[in-house]
């Protein structure tokens, strides 16, 4: 194998200029696909097309008026929106919103259709107009009437009268990527014009969140990429002490992520706020892999005066470990593609494609480039040798104490594993200070809930006007109102009761459902005839009048709490349903809650398969079942410890955090592979101390440096405005740091016990080994 590799690199370096030109051409050819790269700003893209919860939601959307909406809240800073000036400003904003692109309907206090009684008629009218300014007394009366209205209080007006809501319905043309951006730009400009000392505005809704995903993804591209290049420039420069090596590393990582994104674009992949993290991960891995080669060349430079010979020597020693590392990392990335979440699948695919490009470029482009420069620093390498010899002596002399101490801390971390729970809240996908999250929290605290769930209720009799259907629907709505985290429930039964009361001179005793189907049909007909142009009852009733929609307004709750509520709803349905066939609760929050659970189950199996595959790979590569089994300790324990610490820090395991174990399992193998490969090479029977010192002198510094780079690179994701990437970065960086601790503190003790028994030979002052190339 060694001779074949030597011949391969001798020939490759003979054509190094051709290799460099070919690298540029391939990178430009594939990377040009990035011009086709698009960003997804639709939360539906987080779900597979056949997801049963998505299909249920689309069925509700297709049956009733679609709920593509933006909700704007206007807060009167003096604490009362019900003043002549406040209501006039609200009416002006309502009118102005109609002029924004793709707006189909604007609903607010200013144009809310209040139901008033007449002689055998029903008047459905709005009460606030710009043409007829209210007096203070009229505004006070309007406040009293509005807050007494079930369909207003807690939806369009806060109970303390400080905040009013405006619901904007967007046409289907407005839910395209271009349409959302166009609408949001116009809305932001309009709200900025009315903002001031008197009023504060907030906004939320599906369109706002979709647009926020898009903005977060593009913002991360700008911030994280720039940060990564700056980080690599600093770390590579400090760790290698070579301008040429630093420049080579920058070129390697640039070509790798360009090929990955270009290839993804040709395959039609859209970037999301999750998959946008792929280039940052690839950049980090690029630098980590390059460090082994660069340090190997620098060490070999002390033996060979010829640059090409030094590069070839390093590549011969590092090719097999690098291929093994790439294979194990690739297994982890492929396992991510088992995820139930399409953006996570895309992330796995981009990472796998980029990893292949990285391996090929590391074995061809990087050695060809480095062969033109002298990278050696004799003084620097001698200092590194002394440091690693000192580290080897320290660890070899204290293996038991270090293992016991590390084991005790590990038990504490493992004890916290049960504190983790699978949980998501897609409002909280944005970081704590993000405007979308702060606006949603303000609306949720002072006006209305920010999550909605919908239930399709089909009349078994075939008509929603059947008295039995209406009675059960009303009973169901009343029960829902009593449930935790439910802010408001809307059913058509409420509308019919209000209509019935209006026809009976607003007698409160008549706030009841009609007794017969005929009466219900007549009330509905009067209602529809009274509605202004452009409005209909199809937001609550199907076109054939055989189904009704139940709308549940929910607090900003976690997915686990929502699943508990859904279980309670199903329990009520199983016990009480007789005249109504209920569909499953659905809506964006419900969809994310269920996909989180199914995604965790899918990743559990893929993690186990990846674990088995990497285990077999290591046994074959190390040519020892015992060494292969030993290597599993530092490869699996770090993720468990990290999740234990995460349980104490946060405990929320969402979509992105759920892939950490399967993704990092392959990456942490990097250090273990190099350490155990070199340990096996340097092993002398009965000489554990000497073996460990020679191993660390040979490969200790690259292992430590790659971990520094991996931790720093993944830590950059903590600056993402998208909390999923933030959690992914923090937890992955933690796994990398713990993996190094396992390799240096725990692994030597295990190797000593398994391979050397009770060896007590003193460590030599200076191990007599040649200056091997890394």
N, C-alpha and C positions, 0 to 999 in steps of 0.2 A: 504493500500500500504506500509506504513512504517513498519508495523509488518511483512509483507511478506518479505520485503527486509532485515529486521533484521535477520529473520530466515535463509534466503539464505546466507547471509554473515557469519553468525555464523557457518553454515555447511561448507561453502567454506574454511573458515580459519581453520576449524578442519582438513581439508585435504590439507593444504597449501603446504606440501612437494610434494604431488601428483600433485598439480596444477603446481608447478615449473617444475617438471620433464616432465609433459605433454606439457608445453610451449616449453621446449627445443626440445622435439621430433618433435612437429609440425613445429617449426621454421626450424629445420634441414631438415625435410622431404620436406617441400614446398620450402624452401630456396635453396635446392640443385638444383632446376631448373635453378638457375642463371648460372650454367655451360653451359646451352644451350642458354644463352642470346647472341644475335648477335647485331651488330651495322649496321645501314643502311647508306650507303654512296652514295645513288642515289637520286638526287633531284626529280626524278619521283615519289618517295614514298610520296611526299607531296600532291599527287593528287589521288583521287579515280580512280579505274580502268575504270569507265564509264564516266569520265570527258570529255566533248566534246572537250575542248581545247587540252587535252592530246591525244585524239584519232586523232585530226587533225594533231598534230605534228608527231605522229607515222605514219600516212599515208604518210606524206612528207618524213619521214625517210625511209619508206619501198619502196617508189617509186623511190627515187633518192639515190645516195651514202650517207650512214649514216654519220652524222657529229659528231662523237665522237672525240673531238679534244683537243689538248693543244696548246696554242699559246705562243711562247717564243719571247721576245723582247730583242735585244742586243743593248745597247747604247755605242757609242764611247765617252769616257769621254772628248776627245779633240774636239768633235762637228762634226766630219766627219767620217762616217763609210765607205765612198767610197775612201779608200786608199788601196794601195797594201796589206799592213799588215792587215787592217780591213777586206777586202774581202777574203783574204786567211784564216784568222781566222774564218770567217763566213762559208766558204766552208768546213773547217775542222770540225766545229761543226755540220753542216748539215750532213756530212758523218757519224759522230759519232752517231748522233741521230738515224740513220737507224738501228744501232745495239741494240737499247734498246728493251726490251721485248714488244711484241704485237704491234709494229709499222708497219703500212701498207704503209704509204706515208709521206714523209717530203718535204715541199715546202718552198723555200726561194729565195732570190735574186740569190743565188749561182746556183740553178737549175731551176729557173723560165724559162718556155718555151716561149721564145720570137719568134714572128712570123716575118719571113723575106721573102722578095720576091725573086723569081727565075724565070727562063723562063718556064712559064706554070706550075710551081711547088710552093709549099709552104714549107719553111724550118722552123721547130719548134724545136729550140735547146736551151740549156742552155749556158750561156756566161762565167761563172766563173768555173774554175777547179783547183784542187790542182796541177795538172801536169804542167799547163801553167800559171806561175805567171804573173800577170799584171804589166805593168810599170805605173808610175804615170800618164802619159798622157792617157793610156788606161783606167785607173780607172776613170779619169775625164770624158772621153767620155762615159763610162758605166753609170756614174752618170747621165749625161744628158739624155741618152737614157731611163734609168729606170724611172726617174721622169716624163718623157713625156708619159710613158705608163699608160693608165687608170687603168689597172688591177694591177699595182704596187704601184703607188703613193697613199699614204693614207691607204695602206694595208700591203705591204711588205717593204715599205721604207717611212720614214717621209719626209714631204715636205722640212724640213730644213737639210735633209741628215744626221742627228745625230743618228738616230735609224733605225734598220732593224728588220723585223719580220720573224719568222719561224713558219709555221703552221704544226703541227704533227697530222696525222690522226691515230686513234687507232682502232684495230680490235675489233670485238664483244667479243672476249675472254678477251680483256683488260678492258672491262667495268664491269666485275664482281668485287665483293668486294676485292677478293684476287688479281685480275689482276691490279686494280687501285693502290693498295698499292705497288705492285711489281714495276709497271712502275714509280710511283712517287718517290720511293726510289732511283731507278736507275737514273732518271732525275735529282733529287736534287744533287746526287753525281757528276754527269757529269758537271752540271752548277757550282758547287763549285770549280771544277778543273780549269775552264777557268776564273773565277772571279778574278779580280785584279785591279791594278791602271788604266789600260787602258780601261777596259770594265766593264759594269754593266749589269746584266741580270734581267729580270722580266718575270713572267709567269701568264697566266690566261687561261680560257677555261672551258668547262663543266667538264672535268675530274679533273682539279685542284679544282674546287668548290666542286664537289662531295667528293673528298678526304678531303677537308677542313672541310666539315660537320662532317665527321667521326672523324677527329683529334680533332675538337672542342668538340664533344660529349665526347670522352674519356678523354680529358684534363679537362673538367668540372667535370667528375666523380672524378678524382684525387684531384683537387684543392678544389671543393666545399664540398666534403664529409669530407676531412681533416679539412677544415675551420669550418664546422658545428659542428664536434665533439669538436674542441677546443672552439668554442663559447659556446656550451652547458656546457662544463666542467666549464668554467668561470662563466657564468650567473647562472646556477643552483647552483653552489657552493656559490656564493655571495648571491643569493636571498633566498636560503633555509637554509644556514649555517649548512648543514648536508652532510657528506660524503656519508652516506648510501642512502639518498634521491637522491643525484647526481648520484650515481652509478645505482640506480633503474631507473632513468629517461633515462640514457644512454642505459640500457638494453632494456627498453620499445621501444625506437625509433629504436634501431638496429633490434629487432625482427620484428617491423612493416614494415620497408622498405625491409628487406630480404624476408618476406612473400609476399609483394607486387610485387617485381621484380621476385621472383621465380615463383609466380603464372602467371605473365605476360609471362615469358619464356615458361612455359608449354602450354600457349595458342598461342604460335608462334609469339608473339609481338617482333618486332625489336626496339631497342632504336635508337632514332634520337637525333639531337642536341636540339630539343624542349622537347621531352618526358624524356630526361635525367634529367630534373629539378624535376621530380616527387619525387624522394627520399628526396631531400632537402625540398620540401614542406611538405612531411610526417613527416620528422624529426622535423620541426618547429611546426607542429600541435601536435605531440607527447608530446613535452615539454610543450606546452601551456595547454593541457589537464591534464598532470601530475601535473602541479602547483596547480590546484584546489584541487586535492586529497591530495597532500603533505601538503599544508597549512591547509587543514581541519584536517589532522591527528595531525599536530603540535598544533592547537588550542584545539582539543579534548584531547590532552595529558595533558592539564591543569585541566581537569575534571576527567580523568580516569588514574589510575596508571597502569592498565593492557594494554599492547600494542595492543592486539587483540581487546579489547573493543574500544580503540581510533580509530583504523583503521575502525572497523565496523561502528562506529558513523559517521565518515567522509563519508564513502561510502553510507550510508543510505541517507544522506542529498544531496549527489552529483550525485547519479545515474540517477535520472530523468533529471536534467539539462544537464548532460553529454550526455544522449541519445538524448535529444532534440537538443543539439548543433550538434551532429553527424548526426542527420536526416537532419537538415537544411544545413549543410555543404555538405552532400551527395547529396542533391538535386542540389546544385550548381555544383558539380563534374559531376553528371549525365547529366546536361544540356550542359556541355562541349562536351559530346559525340554526340551532334547534329551538331557539327562543320562539315564543308565541307572538312576539312583538316585531313587526316588520322593520322598524328603524334599528332594532338590535340585530336583526338578521343582516341588515345592510352594513352595520358596523362590523360584524364578524366577517362578511364577505370582503369589505374594503381592507380590513386588517390582514386577512389571509392573502389577498392579491398583493398588497404592499409588502408583506413579509417575504413572499417569493421574490419580488423585485429586489428587496433589500439583500437577501442571501446571494442572489446572482451578482449584484453589484459589489457586495463585500468581497466576493471571491474573484472578481475580474477587474472592475473599475478601480477600486481602492488600491490594490497592490500595484496596478499599472501607474496610477497617479503618484503614489508614495515613492516609487522607484526613481523618480526624477530628483528627489530631495534628500538631504542629509537630516535625519531626525534626532540623531544621538546627542545625549548630554551626559558625558561620563560622570561628572560630579553629581548630577541629579540621580543617576541610576545607582551610584554607590551609596548615596544617602537613603534611597529607597530600600536597598539591600539591608542596610543596618536596621532600618525601621522594622522590616519584616522579620529579620532574625530575632530582634527584641520581642516582637509580638509572639513569635513561635515559642520562644523560651517561656514567656509569661503564661501562655495558654497551656503548654505542655506540663508546666510545673504545678498547675492548679486545675486540672481537668475535673476532678471530683467536686471541688468547691464551686467552680463555675457552673457545672451541670446541676448541682443541688440548688444553687441560688436561682438559676434560670428556671429550673423545674418548679420551684416554689412560686415564683412570679407567674409562671404559666398556669398553675392550678387556680390562682386568683382570677386570671383572665378567663379561663375556661368556665369557671363557676358563673360568670356573667353572661354566658351564651344564651340562656333562656330569656334574658331581658329583651332580646331582639324579637321583632314581630313583623310579618309581611304587612305592609301598610303603605298607602299612597294618598295623596291629595293633590290633584293636578293644578289647583291654584298655587300650592306651595312648591310646584316645580320651579317657580321663579324664586330667586334669592330674597332674603328678608327685606332688603331695602328697595327692591324693584317696584316701579310705579304700578304695575299691574297687580302685584300682590298687596301693596299698601292701599290702593283704591278699593280692591275687593274686601279687604278687612274693614275699611271704613264703612262701606255700604252694609256689610254684614252686621256690624256692631250697632249702627244707628238707623237703618231703614228696613232692609229686607234680606232674606237669605240669598246667597250667590250661587247655589246649586239647585237644579231642577230635576225632578224625576217625573216620568210620564207612564201612565198605565192605560192601555186600551181596554175598554169595557164593552163587550159585545152583548147585545140584548138577545137572549135565547129565543124570545118570542118573535124577533125580527124587527122590533120597533123600539126606539129609545123612549117613546111616549107611553109605553106600557106602565101602568101604575106600580106594578110589582118591581119592574126594573128601576124606576125612579126612586122608590122607597129604599131598595137595597143600596143603590148608588149613594143616596143621602146618608144612610146608616154607615156606609163604608167611609165616606168623607168625614163624618163626625168622629168616627173612631180614629182616623188618621190624624185629626187635629190634636188628639190627646197624646200622640207618640213623641218621644224625645227627639229633639233636633228638627222637628217639623214646625216651620214658621207659618205656613199658609197652605190651604187646600182649596182648589177651584174645581167644581163640578157643575154640570148644567142644571142639576137639581137646585143649586143655590139661585141660579138665574130665574128659574120658573117660580120659585117661592117669592122672589122679589117682585116678579111680574104680577103674581096673584095678589100680593099685598097692594100693589099700585092700583089694580082694578077695583080694589075694595077700599078706596079713599085712604090708602096708607094706614089701614087699621093693622096694628101689630099682631092682632089675633089671627089675621089672614095670611101671616107669613108661614105658609104651609104649601105642600104639594097639591096639585089638582087631584080630584078624586077619580076622574075617568080619563081614558085615553083621548076622548074627544076634547075635553077641556084643555089637556096638555097641548094638543095639536093647535087649538085656537090661540092659546097663549103664545106659542112659538111663532105662529103666523103674524100675530099682532107685533111681536118683537121684531121679526125680520122686516116687516113693512115700515117700522119706525126707525130702523137704522139708517144713518146717513150713507151717501154714496161711497162705495169702496169697502164697506164693512159687511160682514156676514157672520153667521153662527158656526161656520165651518172650522173655526179655531177650536171648537169644543165638540162638534157633531160631524159625523161622516156625511158624505154627499147623499148616500142612500138612507140616512137616518136610522142605521141599524147598529151604530156604535157611538160611544161617547169617550172623550178623553178626560182622564183625571190628571190634573197638574198639581204636583207637590213641590212647594218651595222649601228648601232645606237650608239649615245653617251650614257654615263652612265646617264640615265634619270630615273625619278620616274615613278611608275606605272600609276599615274594620267595623266602624260604627254603622256605616251604610249597609253593610252585609247583614249586620244584626237586625236592622230595621226591615230589610227585605225578607229575612226569615220570619219576622213577626207578621209581616203583611201576608206571606204565604200561609202562615198558620191561621190567620183570620179568614182568608179565602177558603181554606180547606174546611173550616168549621161552619162558615155562614153563607157561602155562595149557593144560590138556588136559581135565581132568575138572570144572573149575569155570568158570562164567561170572561174571566179576567186574563189579560196578557201579563207577561212578566214585567216588573218595573224596569224602566230603561231610561237612558239619558247619558250624557257624557260622563258624569261622575260614576254612575253605575257601571258603565262600560270599562272605565279604568280600574275600578275595584275588582271586577271579575278577571280582567286580563292580567292583573298583578298576581292573582292566585294561580291561574292556569300557567302563567309564565314561570312561576317558582317551581311548579311540579315538573314542567318540561326541562328546566335547567338542572333540576336535581338528577334526573336520569342522564342527561348529557354530561354532567360533572362526573358521575360514577363511571361512565364509559371512557371519558377522557383520562380519568385516574387510572383505570385498568390499562389503557393503551400506552400511556407514558411509563407506567411501571414495567410493562413488558419491554418497551424500548430501552429503558435504562439497564435492565438485566442483560439484554443482548449487547448493548454498547459496552458495559463494564465487564462483560464476560463472567459474570458472577451473580448467582441468585442472591447470595448473602449481601453483596454490596448493593445490588438493586433494591433489596428490601430496606437496607439501612438508609439509602438515599431518599426513601419515601418520608422519613421523619422530618428532615428540614424542608421538604417540599409541600407537605400537607399541614404541618403544625402552624406555620405563620398565618395562614388564612383563618384557622380556628381561633388563634390568639387575637388576631385583628378584629374578628367579629365579636369576640368577648369584650374587647376594649370599646368597640363601636356600641355594644349594648349599654355600656356605662355612659358613653358620650351622648348617644342619640337614640339608638334602638330601632329606628325606622328603616326597614329594608324595602326599598321601592324598586322600580323597574331597572334602573341603571346599577344600583348597588347589588342587585341580585346576581349580576354577571361577574362580580369581582372574583369569586372563588374559582370559577372555571377559566377565567382569563388569566389570572395571576399564577395559577398552578403551572402553566407552561412557562411563564416568564421566570419564576423563581428558580426553575431548574437550571438556568444559566450558571449561576454561581456554583451550585452543587455539582454540575457536570464538570466544570473546569477544576474544582478542588479535588473531586474524587478521581478524575482522570489522572491528574498530576500526582495525587497521593499514591495511586496504584503504580505509577511509573517509578516513584522515588522510594517505595516501600522496601525496607530491609528487615528480615526476620529478627525479632527481639529488639528492634531499635525504633520505638514509637517516637521518642523525642526528636531524633535526627530526621526521621521521615516527615514529621509535621513541620519542622523548621525548613527543610528543603522544599516542601510543598508550598509553604507560604512565601518563601523567598522567590520561588518560581512564578507563582500566580496570585499571591495575596494582594498585591497592589492593584492589578486590573480588576479583581473581584470587588475590592472595596470601592474603587473609583466608579465601576459600572453601577454599583448600588447607589452611590452618591448621585449619579446622573439620573438613574431611574426615579429615585425619591424626589429629586428636584423637578424633574420633568412632569411627573404625575401631580406633584403639588401645585403646578401651574393651573391645573384644572380647578383648583379651589377658588380661583379668581373668576370662574365662569359665572355669568349672570343666570345661568340655568342650573338650578339646584341639583338636578340629576347628575350633571357632570361634576359639580362640586363634590358631592358625596362619593362619586366614583373615584375622583382624583385623590381625595383625602384617604379613603380606605385602601386604595391600591398602594399609595406611598407608604402607608403604615405596614402593609403586608411586605413590601420590599425591605423596609428597615428591619422588621422582625426576622425576615429570611436570612439576612446577613448575620444577625445575632445568633440565630440557630446554627448557621454554618461555622461560626467562629467559637461559640461557647458550648454548644451542645453536641454537635457532630464529632469533634475530636474525642470527647469522652466515650461516645458510642463506638467509634472506630477502635479506640484503645481497648475497650472491654471485649469487643467482638473479634478483633484480629490479633491483639498482642497479649491478652490476658493480664497478668500482674507485672508487666514490665516496669522496672524502677530505675533503669539506667539514667545517669545524669546527662543533661544536655551538654553537648560539646560547645566550646566557646565560639568556634567558627566552623561550621560544617564544610568539609572539604568536598565541594561539588563544583563542577564547571559552571560557567555563566551560561545557563541554558537559555535559548530564545523562547519567549512566551509563545 
